[in-house]
Amino acid sequence: MTYTNAVCVAHCAVDGPIDKLELETNIPKTHRTFLATYQAKLASKSTTKSEDRRYLHILSVWMIQRHKITA
């Protein structure tokens, strides 16, 4: 089996999760700036574990906030 990073490809896709998060106004500007940088780095080369953890944190906090809004 050939290894492909399908998750990264999906997250970097146009109108993918990272693009959607960058458009959210309830996410701090520093996080949105990080997301833009992270997306570019993810598409071109490897990211660090700390960058991946920060992205996961941003995504999880946003998901919890959205759940509270829509619940």
N, C-alpha and C positions, 0 to 999 in steps of 0.2 A: 504494500500500500504506500502510495506517495503522500508525504506530509504536505498539506496546504493549510495556510492560516485563513480559513474561510470566515472565522469570526472577525478578524481584523479587516478583511476585505469588506465585509458587510457593514462594519462600523465606520469605515472610511468612505463608503459609497455616497454618491450625491443623494441628499435627503435621507441619509442614514442617521443613526442615533446621535452621533457627534454633531452633525449639522443642526439637528433639531435642538439639542442642548444649547448650542451657541446662540440660538434665536430666543431662548427663554429669558425674559427680563427679570424673573425672580431669582436667577442665579447671579451671584456677584460678578462684577466685571473681571476681577482677577481670575476667576474660574473660567470664564468664557475666553479670556486671552490664553490661558493654559490649554484649553480644549483645541483652539486653533493651532497652536504650536504642536500639541500632542498628535493631532490628526496628520499634520504634515510630516512629522517624524515617523509616525506609525506607517505611513504610506511609502516612505523612502528607505528607512533603516530600522534597526531594532530600538526598542525603548527600554528604559531601566525598570527595575522592579518598583522603585519608589514612584516613578511616573505612572505605572500601571495601577498601583495602589491608590494614587491620588485620583485617577480617572474613575476607578471603582467607587471610591468614596463620593465623588461628585454625582455619579450615576445613582448610587443607592440613596443618597440624601434627597435627590430630586424625585426618585420613585416614591419615597415615603411621603414627601410633601404632596405629590400629585394624588396619592391614595387618600390623604386626609381631605384634600379639596373636593375630590369626586365622591367620597364616601357619604 
